[in-house]
C-alpha cells in the first residue's frame, strides 16, 4: 500500500473529526463508504450533526458540492433541472439542477414525497439522468450523502426499499458523550470551523484511492465467509427476506475500503464484521415477533455464523 495514501486518508478522518467531535468510528465508516464509491445515508434525530458531517466530508474531499433541503413541495425538476425556452436562441435550453454536482447533500431526504425521492434512483445507480428524452451524464465522481430523520417524526415519508438498497451504508451518530458535548459547548461555532476547512484530497486523489480499494485482496476463505453471512440472511431464521447479490458485492467493496484505511492489502474477517450492520441492516426486515431491530439481529447473526 502507498504510505502517502494512508497518511492522506488519516488526515481526512482527522480533519472531519475536528468538526464532528467524538464520532471517529462513524466518520471512518463514512469515509470507507465514499472510498468504495457508494452513497451514504445518515439517520438520526435533528441537531446531532448529520448535516455538519456531510458538509465536512464534502469540503474535505475537495469536490464540487451542492446541498438541497428536501421538503414536501420539492419537485423532481428542482433536483434534475428544467428546459427553458430562450428567445435569443429560439430554442429550449437545459438548465442543470443541483443534482449535477460531485457531492450532493440531500438534507432530510425523507421529508420529500415519493415522486421526488424516486427521481434520485437513476442518478444513484447509473450516474446519469434522463431529461426530455435525453440521457445526461453526471460528474465523476458522484456521491449522494443523504440525511433523514426518524420515520416516526411528523412530515416524513419512509424511503422505498428500492432506494434504501442504493445506499451502501446507513449510519447513526447518536448523542455525544459528556466530554465531547462539553467541547462543543465551549468551542467555536461549527459553521465557522467549516468555513475554515481546506480540502485534504482532490478528485484525482479520490479516484486513485478508489482504484487502490479495488486492488485489495479478498482470499477464497474470506469469500467463503461472506457467502456464509449472505446465506444466513436467506435462511429464514433471522429476516423476512435475505440479501441480494448486489448487497454482497457492496459489502465486500466497503470491507476492502476499511482494510485499505487500516493500511492492509487484504481483507480480514474483522473488516466484514465491523461494517456488516451499517452495510446491510437497512436492507433487511426482522421476522415478525423478533423483538429486536435489524441491527441487533445482524449482530446476533454474526455471533452465530462461524468463520471458515
Secondary structure, DSSP 8 states (H G I E B T S, - for coil): --HHHHHHHHHHHHHHHHHSTT-HHHHHHHHHHHHTT-EEEEE--TTSSHHHHHHHHHHHHT--EEEEE--TT--HHHHHEEEEEETTTTEEEEEE-TTSSSEEEEETGGGS-HHHHHHHHHHHHHSEEEETTEEEE--SS-EEEEEE--TTSTT-----HHHHTTEEEEE------HHHHHHHHHS--HHHHHHH---S--HHHHHHHHHHHHTSB--HHHHHHHHHHHHHHTSSSSBSS---HHHHHHHHHHHHHHHHHTT-SB--HHHHHHHHHHHHGGG--B-TT--S-HHHHHHHHHHHS---
